[in-house]
């Protein structure tokens, strides 16, 4: 179908950009007398960046208090060598230990094995975040724990403001700002102040989506390079751009409602192919350094062998294997099918049209990538968080003050649940975040 569309001459006189009719930038107010309210008047006079900063600051204080409460109850475990660790130590558990290992000792040239199988090792983690920490440690002399938290805090603010800048292109200030609130107080928002690479990647993601909306394809290339070595999402972004190319061909040659000039076509193809190459780059580097062509894949399999044994899971099967492990059959398969139907309904819903095609395509591509390669376990909630633009934006649309207050309270309570079950360590804990 695409090849047939490409061969057709581009219709003349098409507009440069098509925008779905449901996009609505009209401003809304929560109450009729908002303009007369003393606090609201002064709040609205603040620059959006200042508003986002204050929201982010308050949310991080709330999360810090929750984390400190749990840190004060933390006992000695395999993750915590001392009881009642300080905030920075408590914020650097789980995968942060692997980033610490990379920052100190880099990557192994020989894969560790046990009974002929590759075991868990540092090659599962992308290098940008730990190498950035390593460089700052060398320059500043600050400890690993402080640097990782500071990077995450700064990147988290960049992500929050980046989300606002992205959504304001499609909706009003009120909705865009409440989307930021939901992001900052969301169940997985503690990730913005722990020793993980996620906050840094989320910041880059909002920047990539904004560049995609602005159609600045060549400007996107350096960021694709950096993002691909921060979290393993290069293939997901390549798929996003491939879907976008198909969408633009459809709009131009079939629907005849938007131009797609050859110069732009070449630029998007360059970005998509480059992203695909970067998505495979770490696999190639790991294979060259270790002399093991499947070094990265075998390392990833090492984590899921706790659930699958020696069985290798083919693409698009891990969720079914995981559901079988957790629920058995036939309940496991039913659960996966229900999730797939629910996600499909959400991503095809009319409400997402209000926030542009770019956010929708990223969510479709990223979920497809996660469904293809990720084995679902306790990290699933963190792994699906890159879909946050497609999640928080629609949830920010209702204007009711009661709804918004309840949404904030429920989000904070969900943070407590996530920290309790995922981050807080109880004995030989099996729920890594």
PEJOPE-V85808 format. One record per pair of residues at least 12 apart in sequence whose ideal C-beta (glycine too) atoms are under 8 Angstrom apart, sorted by the first residue. I is the first residue (numbers start at 1). J is the second residue. If there is no record, write none. Layout:
i:I j:J
i:I j:J
This chain:
i:2 j:246
i:2 j:249
i:5 j:249
i:5 j:250
i:5 j:252
i:5 j:253
i:5 j:254
i:6 j:249
i:6 j:253
i:8 j:253
i:10 j:252
i:10 j:253
i:10 j:259
i:10 j:260
i:10 j:261
i:11 j:252
i:11 j:253
i:11 j:256
i:14 j:252
i:14 j:256
i:14 j:257
i:14 j:258
i:14 j:259
i:15 j:257
i:15 j:258
i:15 j:259
i:16 j:258
i:16 j:259
i:17 j:258
i:18 j:251
i:18 j:257
i:18 j:258
i:20 j:353
i:20 j:354
i:20 j:356
i:20 j:357
i:22 j:350
i:22 j:353
i:22 j:354
i:23 j:170
i:23 j:171
i:23 j:353
i:23 j:354
i:23 j:355
i:23 j:356
i:24 j:171
i:24 j:172
i:24 j:354
i:25 j:170
i:25 j:171
i:25 j:172
i:26 j:172
i:27 j:172
i:27 j:173
i:27 j:174
i:28 j:172
i:28 j:174
i:28 j:175
i:28 j:399
i:29 j:174
i:29 j:399
i:30 j:174
i:30 j:399
i:30 j:401
i:30 j:404
i:31 j:401
i:48 j:161
i:48 j:164
i:48 j:168
i:48 j:173
i:48 j:177
i:49 j:161
i:51 j:177
i:52 j:157
i:52 j:160
i:52 j:161
i:52 j:164
i:52 j:177
i:52 j:180
i:53 j:157
i:53 j:161
i:55 j:160
i:55 j:177
i:55 j:180
i:55 j:181
i:55 j:184
i:56 j:156
i:56 j:157
i:56 j:160
i:56 j:180
i:56 j:184
i:59 j:181
i:59 j:184
i:59 j:185
i:59 j:189
i:60 j:153
i:60 j:156
i:60 j:184
i:60 j:192
i:60 j:193
i:62 j:185
i:62 j:412
i:62 j:415
i:63 j:189
i:63 j:190
i:63 j:192
i:63 j:193
i:63 j:415
i:64 j:87
i:64 j:193
i:66 j:190
i:66 j:412
i:66 j:415
i:66 j:416
i:66 j:419
i:67 j:87
i:67 j:90
i:67 j:91
i:67 j:190
i:67 j:193
i:67 j:419
i:67 j:423
i:68 j:87
i:68 j:90
i:70 j:90
i:70 j:419
i:70 j:420
i:70 j:423
i:70 j:424
i:71 j:84
i:71 j:85
i:71 j:86
i:71 j:87
i:71 j:89
i:71 j:90
i:72 j:84
i:73 j:424
i:74 j:90
i:74 j:424
i:74 j:425
i:77 j:425
i:77 j:426
i:77 j:427
i:77 j:428
i:77 j:429
i:78 j:425
i:78 j:428
i:79 j:93
i:79 j:94
i:79 j:97
i:79 j:425
i:79 j:429
i:80 j:93
i:80 j:425
i:87 j:149
i:88 j:143
i:88 j:145
i:88 j:146
i:88 j:149
i:89 j:145
i:91 j:145
i:91 j:148
i:91 j:149
i:91 j:193
i:91 j:194
i:91 j:195
i:92 j:144
i:92 j:145
i:92 j:148
i:92 j:149
i:92 j:194
i:92 j:195
i:93 j:194
i:93 j:423
i:93 j:425
i:94 j:423
i:94 j:432
i:94 j:433
i:95 j:125
i:95 j:195
i:95 j:196
i:95 j:432
i:95 j:433
i:96 j:148
i:96 j:194
i:96 j:195
i:96 j:196
i:98 j:122
i:98 j:124
i:98 j:125
i:99 j:125
i:99 j:129
i:99 j:130
i:99 j:133
i:99 j:148
i:99 j:195
i:99 j:196
i:99 j:197
i:100 j:130
i:100 j:144
i:100 j:195
i:101 j:122
i:102 j:122
i:102 j:125
i:102 j:127
i:102 j:130
i:102 j:131
i:102 j:134
i:103 j:130
i:103 j:131
i:103 j:133
i:103 j:134
i:103 j:137
i:103 j:144
i:104 j:134
i:104 j:144
i:106 j:122
i:107 j:122
i:107 j:123
i:107 j:127
i:107 j:286
i:107 j:289
i:108 j:121
i:108 j:122
i:108 j:123
i:108 j:290
i:109 j:289
i:109 j:290
i:110 j:290
i:111 j:123
i:111 j:290
i:111 j:292
i:111 j:295
i:111 j:298
i:111 j:299
i:117 j:298
i:117 j:302
i:117 j:305
i:117 j:310
i:118 j:292
i:118 j:295
i:118 j:298
i:118 j:299
i:118 j:301
i:118 j:302
i:119 j:302
i:120 j:299
i:120 j:302
i:120 j:303
i:121 j:299
i:121 j:302
i:123 j:286
i:123 j:290
i:123 j:295
i:123 j:296
i:123 j:299
i:124 j:296
i:124 j:299
i:124 j:300
i:124 j:302
i:124 j:303
i:125 j:197
i:126 j:197
i:126 j:228
i:126 j:229
i:126 j:230
i:126 j:231
i:126 j:232
i:126 j:282
i:127 j:229
i:127 j:282
i:128 j:197
i:128 j:200
i:128 j:226
i:128 j:229
i:128 j:230
i:129 j:148
i:129 j:151
i:129 j:196
i:129 j:197
i:129 j:200
i:129 j:230
i:132 j:151
i:133 j:147
i:133 j:148
i:133 j:151
i:136 j:151
i:144 j:195
i:145 j:195
i:148 j:194
i:148 j:195
i:148 j:196
i:149 j:193
i:149 j:194
i:149 j:195
i:151 j:199
i:151 j:200
i:152 j:191
i:152 j:192
i:152 j:193
i:152 j:194
i:152 j:195
i:152 j:196
i:152 j:198
i:152 j:199
i:152 j:200
i:153 j:192
i:153 j:193
i:153 j:199
i:155 j:192
i:155 j:199
i:155 j:200
i:155 j:202
i:155 j:203
i:156 j:191
i:156 j:192
i:156 j:193
i:156 j:199
i:156 j:202
i:156 j:203
i:158 j:203
i:158 j:206
i:159 j:183
i:159 j:192
i:159 j:199
i:159 j:202
i:159 j:203
i:159 j:205
i:159 j:206
i:160 j:180
i:160 j:183
i:160 j:184
i:161 j:180
i:162 j:203
i:162 j:206
i:162 j:207
i:162 j:210
i:163 j:176
i:163 j:179
i:163 j:180
i:163 j:183
i:163 j:206
i:163 j:388
i:163 j:389
i:163 j:392
i:164 j:176
i:164 j:177
i:164 j:179
i:164 j:180
i:165 j:206
i:165 j:210
i:166 j:206
i:166 j:209
i:166 j:210
i:166 j:213
i:166 j:359
i:166 j:389
i:167 j:179
i:167 j:355
i:167 j:389
i:167 j:393
i:169 j:210
i:169 j:213
i:169 j:356
i:170 j:354
i:170 j:355
i:170 j:356
i:171 j:354
i:171 j:355
i:171 j:393
i:174 j:399
i:175 j:393
i:175 j:396
i:175 j:397
i:176 j:396
i:178 j:396
i:178 j:404
i:179 j:392
i:179 j:393
i:179 j:395
i:179 j:396
i:181 j:396
i:181 j:404
i:181 j:408
i:182 j:392
i:182 j:395
i:182 j:396
i:182 j:407
i:182 j:408
i:182 j:411
i:183 j:388
i:183 j:392
i:185 j:408
i:185 j:411
i:185 j:412
i:185 j:415
i:186 j:388
i:186 j:392
i:186 j:411
i:186 j:414
i:186 j:415
i:187 j:381
i:187 j:411
i:187 j:414
i:187 j:415
i:187 j:417
i:187 j:418
i:188 j:381
i:188 j:382
i:188 j:385
i:188 j:418
i:189 j:411
i:189 j:415
i:190 j:415
i:190 j:418
i:190 j:419
i:190 j:423
i:191 j:382
i:191 j:385
i:191 j:433
i:194 j:423
i:197 j:230
i:197 j:231
i:198 j:231
i:198 j:382
i:198 j:385
i:200 j:230
i:201 j:227
i:201 j:230
i:201 j:231
i:201 j:233
i:201 j:386
i:202 j:385
i:202 j:386
i:202 j:388
i:204 j:223
i:204 j:226
i:204 j:227
i:204 j:230
i:205 j:227
i:205 j:233
i:205 j:362
i:205 j:386
i:206 j:389
i:207 j:223
i:208 j:220
i:208 j:223
i:208 j:224
i:208 j:227
i:208 j:237
i:209 j:358
i:209 j:359
i:209 j:362
i:209 j:389
i:211 j:223
i:212 j:240
i:212 j:241
i:212 j:244
i:212 j:358
i:212 j:362
i:213 j:356
i:213 j:358
i:215 j:264
i:217 j:264
i:217 j:267
i:217 j:268
i:217 j:270
i:217 j:271
i:218 j:267
i:218 j:270
i:218 j:271
i:220 j:271
i:221 j:270
i:221 j:271
i:221 j:274
i:224 j:237
i:224 j:271
i:224 j:274
i:224 j:275
i:224 j:278
i:225 j:274
i:225 j:278
i:228 j:275
i:228 j:278
i:228 j:279
i:228 j:281
i:228 j:282
i:229 j:278
i:229 j:281
i:229 j:282
i:231 j:386
i:232 j:279
i:232 j:282
i:233 j:279
i:233 j:366
i:233 j:369
i:233 j:386
i:234 j:275
i:234 j:276
i:234 j:277
i:234 j:278
i:234 j:279
i:234 j:280
i:234 j:281
i:235 j:275
i:235 j:276
i:235 j:279
i:235 j:280
i:235 j:369
i:236 j:279
i:236 j:362
i:236 j:365
i:236 j:366
i:236 j:368
i:236 j:369
i:236 j:370
i:237 j:275
i:237 j:279
i:237 j:362
i:237 j:365
i:238 j:272
i:238 j:273
i:238 j:275
i:238 j:276
i:238 j:279
i:239 j:365
i:239 j:368
i:239 j:369
i:240 j:361
i:240 j:362
i:240 j:364
i:240 j:365
i:240 j:366
i:241 j:268
i:241 j:271
i:241 j:272
i:241 j:275
i:242 j:272
i:242 j:365
i:243 j:361
i:243 j:364
i:243 j:365
i:244 j:268
i:244 j:357
i:244 j:358
i:244 j:361
i:245 j:265
i:245 j:268
i:245 j:269
i:245 j:272
i:247 j:357
i:247 j:361
i:248 j:260
i:248 j:265
i:248 j:268
i:282 j:296
i:283 j:295
i:283 j:296
i:283 j:297
i:286 j:299
i:300 j:373
i:301 j:313
i:303 j:375
i:304 j:318
i:304 j:375
i:307 j:321
i:307 j:322
i:307 j:325
i:307 j:375
i:307 j:377
i:308 j:321
i:308 j:325
i:308 j:375
i:313 j:375
i:315 j:372
i:315 j:373
i:316 j:371
i:316 j:372
i:318 j:372
i:318 j:373
i:318 j:374
i:318 j:375
i:318 j:376
i:319 j:336
i:319 j:339
i:319 j:371
i:319 j:374
i:319 j:375
i:319 j:376
i:320 j:332
i:320 j:333
i:320 j:336
i:321 j:375
i:322 j:375
i:322 j:376
i:322 j:377
i:323 j:335
i:323 j:336
i:323 j:376
i:326 j:376
i:340 j:371
i:343 j:367
i:346 j:390
i:347 j:360
i:347 j:363
i:347 j:364
i:347 j:367
i:347 j:390
i:349 j:394
i:351 j:394
i:351 j:397
i:352 j:390
i:352 j:393
i:352 j:394
i:354 j:393
i:354 j:394
i:354 j:397
i:355 j:389
i:355 j:390
i:355 j:393
i:355 j:394
i:359 j:389
i:359 j:390
i:359 j:393
i:360 j:390
i:362 j:387
i:362 j:389
i:362 j:390
i:363 j:387
i:363 j:389
i:363 j:390
i:366 j:386
i:366 j:387
i:367 j:384
i:367 j:387
i:370 j:383
i:370 j:384
i:377 j:432
i:378 j:421
i:378 j:422
i:378 j:430
i:378 j:431
i:378 j:432
i:378 j:433
i:379 j:432
i:379 j:433
i:381 j:418
i:381 j:422
i:381 j:433
i:382 j:422
i:382 j:433
i:395 j:407
i:418 j:433
